[in-house]
Amino acid sequence: MQMTEELATTVAGVAPVVLLVAVVEINNSRQRVRQVYEDLMRPSAVARELFRDGGEPTREQVEHAVRQREEADTRVHAGMGLLLYVLSACVVTLLLFLAELRSLFWLAGDPMSNSRGDATFCTLALVTGFAWVCLAPLVPLLVSITRSLVGMVRSHQDERRLRRLAGEYREQGADRQAARDVRRPGRE
């Protein structure tokens, strides 16, 4: 693959558009990132507050802090997912920026120079950018749908178990009622 004027011009024109879409996607995710960060940091803030100025927390305060820590521990997976998202956004943004610079410098310089590496890099950067812009919004959606489906399956299993237990409890109640009726003759 060689860098040609057509490729360099395409990269110079398309990379900023993909970069802009990526930046908009990143900006739209800022609030989600901030919320997960605050959720993960809340237990630490509670613990710091409990022991500020050498304070001795009450049992209720300690139990509240422990519950918050346990809730935060369940959010660690979301935090790791967002960390991967942010890191991938940084890599994609950098790749697109560098591809734009390389194509512009190539166009401004000697277009006849051997630039196989430039062509390969720019093409891979655009492909990566396109893939990220397409997949970044889809991955959280797919994860959410998958979690919902798993929750529905578990809910269905719990619902069947609940119906089974309700039937057993009704039978036990009917048996108890029959036993009471037997113990009290003359009540019909």
Phi and psi in degrees as a GROMACS rama.xvg file:
@    title "Ramachandran Plot"
@    xaxis  label "Phi"
@    yaxis  label "Psi"
@TYPE xy
-115.27  147.251  GLN-2
-73.7041  125.181  MET-3
-118.206  168.098  THR-4
-62.2619  -38.7497  GLU-5
-62.8962  -44.4963  GLU-6
-64.9071  -46.6566  LEU-7
-62.0631  -40.1247  ALA-8
-67.1661  -41.0384  THR-9
-62.5431  -47.3471  THR-10
-60.9097  -44.5106  VAL-11
-62.9496  -29.5314  ALA-12
-89.8083  -33.9377  GLY-13
-89.106  -37.7308  VAL-14
-54.9442  -43.6627  ALA-15
-64.5607  -32.5646  PRO-16
-67.8333  -46.4326  VAL-17
-64.3803  -39.9213  VAL-18
-61.7705  -42.2294  LEU-19
-62.57  -44.6288  LEU-20
-62.5547  -40.5456  VAL-21
-63.1883  -42.596  ALA-22
-65.8034  -38.4514  VAL-23
-63.2628  -43.8871  VAL-24
-60.3094  -43.9852  GLU-25
-62.6404  -44.8411  ILE-26
-62.2971  -38.7779  ASN-27
-66.4005  -23.9882  ASN-28
-91.8696  -4.20742  SER-29
-56.5665  -45.7441  ARG-30
-63.9591  -39.8424  GLN-31
-64.2395  -42.2663  ARG-32
-63.1434  -45.125  VAL-33
-61.7422  -42.4688  ARG-34
-65.2945  -43.5499  GLN-35
-64.0283  -42.3978  VAL-36
-59.7787  -47.0217  TYR-37
-62.8097  -40.5366  GLU-38
-62.5142  -40.0092  ASP-39
-72.3382  -30.0193  LEU-40
-89.3356  -15.596  MET-41
-56.0878  -46.1824  ARG-42
-60.3706  -36.7984  PRO-43
-65.8267  -39.1395  SER-44
-65.5384  -39.5329  ALA-45
-63.6412  -44.7646  VAL-46
-63.0011  -43.4226  ALA-47
-60.7228  -41.4147  ARG-48
-65.2662  -38.8563  GLU-49
-61.76  -37.6582  LEU-50
-103.223  8.45744  PHE-51
-64.1131  140.591  ARG-52
58.1758  31.1645  ASP-53
69.5376  22.6341  GLY-54
-65.304  155.134  GLY-55
-115.385  106.347  GLU-56
-70.6388  154.123  PRO-57
-78.8785  169.202  THR-58
-60.242  -43.2182  ARG-59
-61.953  -41.4004  GLU-60
-64.238  -41.3514  GLN-61
-65.281  -44.6909  VAL-62
-62.311  -39.6014  GLU-63
-62.4693  -43.516  HIS-64
-64.284  -40.1753  ALA-65
-65.8438  -41.9954  VAL-66
-60.9742  -42.0248  ARG-67
-64.7786  -37.8686  GLN-68
-63.4607  -43.8707  ARG-69
-63.2534  -39.9874  GLU-70
-64.7272  -39.49  GLU-71
-66.718  -36.0332  ALA-72
-60.6132  -32.7661  ASP-73
-72.8222  -19.3236  THR-74
-90.2617  -1.83033  ARG-75
-60.8701  -38.27  VAL-76
-61.7087  -41.679  HIS-77
-63.8198  -39.3748  ALA-78
-64.1168  -40.1707  GLY-79
-66.4196  -39.9376  MET-80
-61.63  -43.4008  GLY-81
-68.541  -34.341  LEU-82
-62.5147  -44.7939  LEU-83
-62.3043  -39.2448  LEU-84
-61.249  -48.301  TYR-85
-64.5874  -42.8397  VAL-86
-63.4594  -42.8102  LEU-87
-65.342  -35.9377  SER-88
-63.4293  -40.7976  ALA-89
-63.7004  -44.0959  CYS-90
-64.3194  -46.5584  VAL-91
-63.317  -43.8708  VAL-92
-60.8668  -44.0961  THR-93
-63.9351  -45.5144  LEU-94
-59.5621  -45.5351  LEU-95
-65.2226  -40.2556  LEU-96
-61.9552  -46.5318  PHE-97
-66.2992  -37.5891  LEU-98
-62.5949  -41.7634  ALA-99
-60.911  -47.4998  GLU-100
-62.4232  -44.8918  LEU-101
-62.4875  -42.2903  ARG-102
-67.8314  -39.1259  SER-103
-66.9458  -42.3393  LEU-104
-64.7865  -37.5689  PHE-105
-64.0373  -44.5101  TRP-106
-63.8972  -34.1776  LEU-107
-80.272  -21.786  ALA-108
-95.6918  -140.987  GLY-109
-91.2801  103.591  ASP-110
-67.4456  -9.98913  PRO-111
-93.8007  -2.6142  MET-112
-68.6876  155.048  SER-113
-70.8869  114.276  ASN-114
-135.519  41.2651  SER-115
-58.2093  -43.0273  ARG-116
-63.0686  -40.1242  GLY-117
-61.8818  -45.3776  ASP-118
-62.7569  -45.6443  ALA-119
-63.8102  -46.8515  THR-120
-60.908  -48.1621  PHE-121
-62.3869  -40.9463  CYS-122
-65.2537  -46.3992  THR-123
-64.4795  -37.7605  LEU-124
-63.5113  -42.9378  ALA-125
-66.4293  -42.7455  LEU-126
-61.425  -44.1662  VAL-127
-62.1532  -44.0841  THR-128
-61.6932  -45.8545  GLY-129
-60.2908  -46.2388  PHE-130
-61.4005  -44.2562  ALA-131
-65.198  -44.824  TRP-132
-62.2571  -34.1358  VAL-133
-78.3053  -40.8743  CYS-134
-86.1068  -30.5991  LEU-135
-55.4559  -44.3664  ALA-136
-75.8037  -24.4869  PRO-137
-77.4446  -35.6014  LEU-138
-60.1267  -50.6464  VAL-139
-61.2039  -34.6099  PRO-140
-64.5849  -45.6484  LEU-141
-65.0108  -39.2715  LEU-142
-63.2888  -43.6973  VAL-143
-62.7552  -44.4407  SER-144
-64.1116  -42.5859  ILE-145
-61.7303  -44.8568  THR-146
-61.5854  -40.3959  ARG-147
-63.3177  -43.0019  SER-148
-64.6207  -42.9523  LEU-149
-62.1396  -42.1553  VAL-150
-62.3448  -38.37  GLY-151
-65.6861  -41.5009  MET-152
-63.8295  -46.4168  VAL-153
-63.291  -40.3985  ARG-154
-62.7792  -40.3758  SER-155
-63.3657  -42.4923  HIS-156
-63.7363  -42.7799  GLN-157
-65.2162  -38.0161  ASP-158
-63.914  -43.1825  GLU-159
-62.3423  -43.2324  ARG-160
-63.9232  -41.4123  ARG-161
-62.0165  -44.7491  LEU-162
-62.5187  -40.3734  ARG-163
-62.5718  -46.6133  ARG-164
-64.8154  -38.9156  LEU-165
-61.444  -41.8898  ALA-166
-62.7361  -43.4139  GLY-167
-63.0185  -43.1099  GLU-168
-66.6986  -36.7729  TYR-169
-63.2614  -42.9936  ARG-170
-62.422  -43.2496  GLU-171
-62.9869  -40.1409  GLN-172
-65.2012  -41.5958  GLY-173
-65.4121  -39.8606  ALA-174
-63.0915  -42.0482  ASP-175
-64.8121  -40.9425  ARG-176
-64.3513  -41.1978  GLN-177
-64.2696  -39.7958  ALA-178
-64.0862  -40.1414  ALA-179
-65.3009  -40.2377  ARG-180
-64.473  -36.1733  ASP-181
-67.9959  -38.6417  VAL-182
-70.0027  -22.7235  ARG-183
-111.69  81.8542  ARG-184
-67  152.3  PRO-185
89.3586  -0.698758  GLY-186
-104.648  101.974  ARG-187
